[in-house]
Amino acid sequence: MLLGACALTLGLTVAAPSAGAQKLEQGVRSEHVLQLQEQLSDLGYFDAGLTGYYGTITKGAVRKFQQAQGLSADGVAGPATLNRLNKKAKAEGETLRQLAKLIHGEARGESFEGQVAVGAVVMNRVHSNAFPSSISKVIFQKGQFTAIDDGQFNTKPTATSYKAARKALNGADPTNGALYYYNPKIATSVWSKSRPTLLTIGQHDFTR
């Protein structure tokens, strides 16, 4: 189902949406939509936060690309559109890589569910009006994630971290909408501890 892979530093691959087996349209949320947005952005058709969600802005960008390429401009990324897009822009997967690195830096000692949960918090923030509407901007927002501040973000992510990132991008949310998390054993923030806990997964309490 995947086509057009390019190598990552980890030795894994990031695959572009398949032209023969994939159709992306408004309302879809997935890693493939994120890749589509990155490619459209590289080509100058998409000028918004990379979210992994196929909304009206993404539809409009797809339509502009289709018009420029002489394709049927319906705003749906079907096989013909994806095939043309994959020929025009490489699938680099930088945003997926950033999410995997954050998950690894923040939760590499946690269960797979716990790692997905950290990724889900990032995605929940992207879709919240209280945070930036871009995965990268949420990750690098000042003072939000310990792994960014202490350099653990720069450690090499594992295959599990990538798997957890993809699962979160595809809509999995073990936290039921959490926007924050902390380790109660080491946290010093009174503000964090004052927020009602939704649930605990491993060493992290998740809150809204």
N, C-alpha and C positions, 0 to 999 in steps of 0.2 A: 504493500500500500504506500510505500514511501519511495521517493525518487530524487535524484540530484543531491547526494550527500557530499558534505565537505568535512574535512578532518578537524577535530578539536584538539586542543593541546593535551587533553586527557587520553586521546586515542579513541574516543567515541566519535559518533557522527551526528550532525544535525541535518535532517533531511527536509528538502523543500516539499510543499504539498504536491502530491502526485497529480499529474495532468489527466491520467486515465481513470482514477478511482476516487477522486475527491471533488466535492463541491462545497464551497464556503459561501454563506449568505447571512443576511442580517439576522441577529439573534443568537448566532453561534459563538461560543466561547471555547477556545482551545489553543494549544501550542501552535497549531497550523495557522490560525488567525494572526497570532503574534508574528510568525514568520512572514506572512503576507504583508502585514503592516511595515515590518522592517524593510522588505524589498521595495514596497511602494515609496517609503521614506527615502531610501537610497536613490530612487529615480526621480524624486522631487514631486511626487503626487500626494504624499501624505504628510501633513504638517500638524501633528497633534501628538499627545502622549501615547506611547506604545502600551496597550492594555491587554491584548489578547481577546478583546471583545469586538465583535463585528456589529458596530452601530452605524448610525447615519453618516458619520464622518468617513468611516472606512468604505461604506457603500459609495459615497460620492467620489472618493479617491479611485476606487475600482472603475467607476464609470468614466472618469477622466482618462485613465489609462486605456480603457477599451476604445474610447473615442480616438485617442491618439494613434492607436494601433489598427484602426479600421475594423474593430470587432463590434459585435452587437452590444450596445451600451445599456445593459440592464442592471448593472451594479452587482451582479452575482458572479463570483469567481468560480466558474465552471472549468471543465477540462481545457477548453481552447484558451481561456484567459490565463490559467495557471501555467500552461505550457509556454505561452508567449512570455509571461513574467519570468519564468525560470531561465529562459534564454537571455533575458535582459539584465537580470540581477542575481548575483550569487546568494545562496542562503548561508549567511555567516552565523546566525544564532547567538549574537552577542548578549541579548537580553535574557535568554534562557540561561546562558553561562553565568550571568550576574546573579540570577536567582539561585542557581545551584551553589554558587560560591557563598552566598549569604546563608543558605541553609546549612552548608557544611561548617561555616564559621560559627554559627549560632547553636547548632543542634547535632553535631556529628556524633555525640555520645548518646543520643536519644534513639528510641525505636523508630521504625519507618513511619509509623503513624505520627510520632512526635515531630519528625522532620517535615512531613506533609503539612502538619499544623502550622509550623513556622512559615512555610510558603503560603498557606491560606491566609495568614494574617497580612502578609504583603498584598495579596490580591484583594482582601477585604478593604484595605486602606485605599487601594487604587479606585475602588468603586464607592468610596465614602467621600462626601463633600468636605470632610475635615482634613483631608490629606491631598497631596498632589495626584493628578490623574495620569500618572505614568509610572510603570514599574520601576524604571531606573531612578526616577526622582524620589519615589518612596524609599527605595533602598538607601540612597545617599542623602536623604534628608538629615540635616545636622542633629546629632545627639540622640538619634532614635534607636540605633542598633550597636551593641557593644562590639560586634565583630568588625564594624567599620572603624570604630574609634581605636581599637587595640591592634589592628592589623591582621586579625585572623581571617578576614575576608580574602586576603591574598594567598591563603593556603590552597593547595590543590584539591578541588572537589572530587568526590568519588562517584562511581556509577550509581550508587544509591541516592546521592544528592541530586543527580540529574533526574533520576526516576521520580523522586519526590517533587522536584520542581515541575516536571511535566504533569504529574497528577494534580498538583495545585492549579496549574494553568488550565487544566481541563475541567476544573470546577469542584474538585474534591475539597471538602472543608470539615475536618473532624472537630473544629472548634465551635461550630454553629454561629459563626459571625463575629468572632473575637477580633478586636483591633489592637490589643496589647497582650504581652505575656512577660513574665519575669520568673526568676528562680527564687522562691521565698527563703531558701537557705542562705543565700548570699546577697539578696537585694537590700539596699540601704534606703531606697526612695520611699518616703512616707506616702507620697502621692500614689505610687504603684500599689502599695499594700492597702490603700484605702478603697480601691475599686472593687466592686463585687466580683467574685470569682465565678466564671461560667462553668469551668471544669478544670481538672488537672490531668495532664498527660506527661508521664515521666517526671522530670524535675521542674517542669514549667506549669505555672498557674496562668490560665488564659482569661482575659477580662475584656469588657467593652469600655 
